[in-house]
Amino acid sequence: MTETNFRCGLEAVLAILGGKWKPLIVYHLASGSKRTGQLRRLVTNVSEKMLIQHLKELADDGVVRRIDFQTVPPHVEYELTDFGRSLAELLAPLCEWGTRHNAEVAMIVEKRARVEELT
């Protein structure tokens, strides 16, 4: 097994939260446990496949806990572990920054989309 050395703490965070949807999943679970369907509605535009894959990875990494109520029909919920809650606390300031700079970020995203259309 190879040893992983992160040059800065942000590399460690990205090793766990890398991917488009994981930060949003963790952010939404910070307010309490959620069923898969609830997360799918909260994390807009994520496919069922990607949501399930990211939830599995986050569970394997110890960020979320999968709770299976062993019922028919199936009832499964996801909640943050203590490790995951410590990570979610870091996302709140990022969310605040995004809210403050929403208009600027929207213009950047639109500009990128226009450039992609031309290429």
N, C-alpha and C positions, 0 to 999 in steps of 0.2 A: 504494500500500500504506500502511495506517495504522500509526503507531508505537504500540507497546504499552508503557505505563508502569505498572509495578506499584507500588502504594503501600507494600506490605510484602512481605517474602520469602515469606510464606505464600500470597499470591495467586499468586506464580510457581509454587510447588509445586502448588497446586490447578489451575493451568492445565494441568499435565502429568498429575496424578493424579486429576483430577475424575472422578466416576463411582463407583458403588458397588463395582465389582469390581477396578479397576486397582490400588489399594493391595494387595489380597490377591494378585493375580497377581505383582506385583513382589516381595512378601514371600516367596512360595513359590519364585520363581526365584532368590532370594538363596542358596539352598542348592545350586544347580547347575542345569544345563539340564534341561528337561522336554519331553516330548511333549505334544501337545494333550490326549490322553486322560488323562494324569497330572494335568494342570492342572484338567481338568474334575472329576476326583475330589477334588482338594485344595480347589478353590474351590466349596464346596457351594452348591447352588441356582442356580448360574449356568446360563443356557441356552447351548446350542452357539452360537447366533447371536451372543449378547452376548460370549461368550468370544472368538470369532474376530474380532469387530469391535474389541474392546479390544486384542487382541494386534496387530492391524493398526495401530491408532492408536499404540500404544506403539512399534512398529517404525518407523513413519513419523516419530515424535518422537525417535528415536535412543535410546530407553530399553532396548529389547530388540533382539536380533538373531535373525532367522529363518534357520535352517540347513536347507536342503533337500538331502537326501542323494541326490536324483535316482535313486531306486530304485522298483521295482514289487514289491509295493504301496508307495505313497508313505510315506516316512519323513521327518518334519519335526520339528525340535526348536527350542525357544526358549531363549535365554540372555540374561542381562543384559549390556549394554555397560558400559564404565567409568562412563559417565554414569549408567546405571541402577543400578550398584552403589553409587554415591555417594548416590543417592536411597534405595536399600534400607536403607542404614545409618541413615537417619533414621526408618525405620519400626520398628526394633527397640525403641526406648524407648516408642513408642506401643503396641506389642504388650505390653510389660511393664506399662504402665499399665492396659491392658484386662484383663490377667490379675489384677492386684491388685484391680481394682474390678469384677470379673466379676459378683458378686452384685448390686451396686447398679445396674449397667447392665442386667442382666436384669430387675430390677424396673421400671426406667424403660421398657424396651421393652414389657413386659407391660402397664404402665399406659397407654402410648400405644395399644396394640392395643385395650384395653377402651374407651378414649375414641372411637376410630375406629368401633367396633362400634355405639356409641350415636348416632353422627352419620349 
